[in-house]
Amino acid sequence: MIVVKVGGAEGINYEAVARDAASLWKEGVRLLLVHGGSAETNKVAEALGHPPRFLTHPGGQVSRLTDRRTLEIFEMVYCGLVNKRLVELLQREGANALGLSGLDGRLLEGRRKTAVKYVEDGKIKIHRGDYTGTVERVNRDLLDLLLGAGYLPVITPPAISYEGEAINTDGDQVAALLATAYQAEALVYLSNVPGLLAHYPDETSLVREIPVDRVEDPEYLSLAQGRMKRKVMGAVEAVKGGVKRVVFADARVEDPIRRALAGEGTVVR
């Protein structure tokens, strides 16, 4: 099993990702494709007069403030526009793709956060009423049913809470959870950079490998800022959970998945 997470930032070559994924699928490689859609969500939110707001948390991570209207826009873009675009591209390449959100069949289930801590003007504050949460369970029976029937699942947040509410959740964490559940051969994170950069945005400063037992050393931890820090820590948890390797790689190139599997990018093993 290979789990591929395609980011949602500007510059992603979705056509190349779909060609590569479909080619592997037709060769008999079992794949799960997870995707984001942040850049498209921001555009739609602006166009609808409900611009995005972001919270910086005490640990330095940044997340989208998700009120009910934002959640609806999130569902519109992730479950609709981006998911169906990927399904269409994969179908065009001959892969029998099937789009799913974490809501469908309770595919991704977790706990809604009752309160979110964030930092503003140097002070820690609490925001309540957010529709965010953390995925804790994967409905593997549903995925096994689809995989066994020959489908290529294309998966996106949101997830569903134990109380039956849609919750915005982190796609990178979802991919890591799926990879761990399947003890995947590889977990590939594709984005608009070639991997972890020692001197962002200098792409010649690519870090080729991160030893999992040294990821919390200052020399590595200081390199991962913002969302990349969350990605790296998620990769470590996945490797510790039985995933053989995690690769951060470039989604702007041809054959992005094959290149990642060949070691092009930053490898955590």
PyMOL commands that set and color helices and strands:
alter all, ss='L'
color gray80, all
select helices_A, chain A and resi 14-26+38-47+68-92+104-106+140-148+171-181+203-205+212-214+218-221+227-240+256-261
alter helices_A, ss='H'
color red, helices_A
select strands_A, chain A and resi 2-6+31-35+54-56+62-64+97-101+108-112+115-120+123-128+133-138+152-156+159-161+166-167+186-191+209-210+246-250+266-268
alter strands_A, ss='S'
color yellow, strands_A
deselect
rebuild
show_as cartoon
